[in-house]
Amino acid sequence: MRGVYHGSTLLAVGHAVHEAAVEAAKPDGERETAYRARNLPFLVKRLAKRLSDLHPPHEAALLRRACSTAAKLPLGLLPDHLAALEATAVALEGGAAALPALATLAADDLEKLLSGGGDLVQPLLAGEGGKGGEGDEG
């Protein structure tokens, strides 16, 4: 799957959150190595660092490039999905006040989410939540 996100932080973090939800349903010993309890702190730090380094205008361009590539695939993306990703790109270009909730997750929220804290998923999808992350060192 490397390279499939075209360098996008949000797509990579979204994938990690999705995979963590799938893996959280399994016993710890049967999970993919990165999602085992002992490795979760490392994953949280890695993803939090990646989110803290996010440069919104660059991320918007990466999202648009990923959409363009995916749209050319035989199965492609549904128009609703493309519209949602374009809206995210526009929000990223709108500055810090308009950042998507996933881009502003603090490390402790990210850890809860990756640990199977599904209560955080719905607010993220609805565009709510996130703590801004100021001062978090992940």
C-alpha positions as CSV (number, residue, x, y, z in Angstrom):
1,M,0.0,0.0,0.0
2,R,3.0,2.3,0.1
3,G,2.7,5.3,-2.2
4,V,-1.0,4.8,-2.6
5,Y,-1.7,8.0,-0.6
6,H,0.6,10.2,-2.7
7,G,2.2,11.4,0.5
8,S,-1.0,12.7,2.0
9,T,-0.9,12.8,5.8
10,L,-4.7,12.7,6.2
11,L,-5.2,9.7,3.9
12,A,-2.4,7.8,5.6
13,V,-3.8,8.6,9.1
14,G,-7.3,7.8,8.0
15,H,-6.1,4.5,6.7
16,A,-4.3,3.8,10.0
17,V,-7.5,4.6,12.0
18,H,-9.5,2.3,9.8
19,E,-7.0,-0.5,10.1
20,A,-6.8,0.0,13.9
21,A,-10.6,-0.4,14.1
22,V,-10.5,-3.6,12.2
23,E,-7.5,-4.9,14.2
24,A,-9.0,-3.9,17.6
25,A,-11.8,-6.5,17.1
26,K,-9.1,-9.3,17.1
27,P,-7.3,-10.7,20.1
28,D,-3.9,-8.9,20.6
29,G,-1.9,-11.9,19.5
30,E,-3.7,-12.1,16.1
31,R,-3.4,-8.4,15.2
32,E,-1.1,-7.0,12.6
33,T,2.2,-6.1,14.4
34,A,1.8,-2.3,14.2
35,Y,-1.6,-2.5,15.9
36,R,-0.7,-4.7,18.9
37,A,-1.0,-3.1,22.3
38,R,2.7,-3.1,22.9
39,N,3.3,-1.1,19.6
40,L,0.4,1.3,19.9
41,P,2.4,4.1,21.7
42,F,4.9,4.1,18.8
43,L,2.1,4.2,16.2
44,V,0.5,7.1,18.1
45,K,3.8,9.0,18.2
46,R,4.4,8.5,14.5
47,L,1.0,9.6,13.4
48,A,0.9,12.5,15.9
49,K,4.2,13.7,14.5
50,R,3.0,13.4,11.0
51,L,-0.2,15.4,11.8
52,S,1.9,18.1,13.5
53,D,4.0,18.4,10.4
54,L,1.0,18.8,8.1
55,H,1.2,21.8,5.8
56,P,-2.4,22.6,4.8
57,P,-1.8,24.0,1.2
58,H,0.5,21.1,0.4
59,E,-1.9,18.6,1.9
60,A,-4.7,20.0,-0.3
61,A,-2.6,19.5,-3.4
62,L,-1.8,15.9,-2.4
63,L,-5.5,15.1,-1.8
64,R,-6.4,16.5,-5.2
65,R,-3.6,14.5,-6.8
66,A,-4.8,11.3,-5.1
67,C,-8.4,12.0,-6.2
68,S,-7.3,12.6,-9.8
69,T,-5.4,9.3,-9.8
70,A,-8.1,7.3,-8.1
71,A,-10.8,8.8,-10.5
72,K,-8.9,7.2,-13.4
73,L,-8.9,3.7,-12.0
74,P,-11.5,1.2,-13.3
75,L,-13.4,1.2,-10.0
76,G,-12.5,4.8,-9.2
77,L,-14.1,6.8,-6.5
78,L,-17.8,7.6,-6.1
79,P,-18.8,11.2,-6.9
80,D,-19.8,11.7,-3.2
81,H,-16.3,10.6,-2.1
82,L,-14.6,12.9,-4.6
83,A,-16.8,15.8,-3.4
84,A,-16.0,15.1,0.2
85,L,-12.2,15.0,-0.5
86,E,-12.5,18.2,-2.5
87,A,-14.3,19.9,0.4
88,T,-11.5,18.8,2.7
89,A,-8.9,20.3,0.2
90,V,-10.9,23.6,0.2
91,A,-11.0,23.5,4.0
92,L,-7.3,23.0,4.2
93,E,-6.7,26.0,2.0
94,G,-8.9,28.0,4.3
95,G,-6.3,28.2,7.1
96,A,-6.0,26.8,10.6
97,A,-9.6,27.7,11.6
98,A,-11.0,25.5,8.9
99,L,-8.8,22.4,9.3
100,P,-10.6,19.1,9.3
101,A,-11.0,17.5,12.8
102,L,-8.6,14.7,11.9
103,A,-5.9,17.2,11.2
104,T,-6.2,18.7,14.7
105,L,-6.3,15.5,16.8
106,A,-4.2,15.6,19.9
107,A,-2.0,12.6,20.7
108,D,-4.3,11.4,23.5
109,D,-7.4,11.5,21.2
110,L,-5.4,9.7,18.6
111,E,-4.4,7.0,21.1
112,K,-8.0,6.5,22.1
113,L,-9.1,6.3,18.5
114,L,-6.4,3.7,17.6
115,S,-7.2,1.7,20.7
116,G,-10.7,1.1,19.4
117,G,-12.3,4.3,20.9
118,G,-15.1,4.3,18.3
119,D,-16.8,7.1,20.2
120,L,-14.4,9.5,18.5
121,V,-15.0,8.3,15.0
122,Q,-18.5,9.9,14.5
123,P,-17.5,13.4,15.6
124,L,-14.5,13.2,13.2
125,L,-16.7,12.2,10.3
126,A,-19.2,15.0,11.2
127,G,-16.3,17.5,11.2
128,E,-16.3,18.1,15.0
129,G,-13.9,17.2,17.7
130,G,-10.1,17.4,17.8
131,K,-8.2,19.5,20.3
132,G,-6.0,21.7,18.2
133,G,-2.9,19.9,19.4
134,E,-1.0,23.0,20.5
135,G,1.9,22.0,22.8
136,D,1.5,18.3,22.2
137,E,4.7,16.6,21.6
138,G,3.2,13.2,20.7
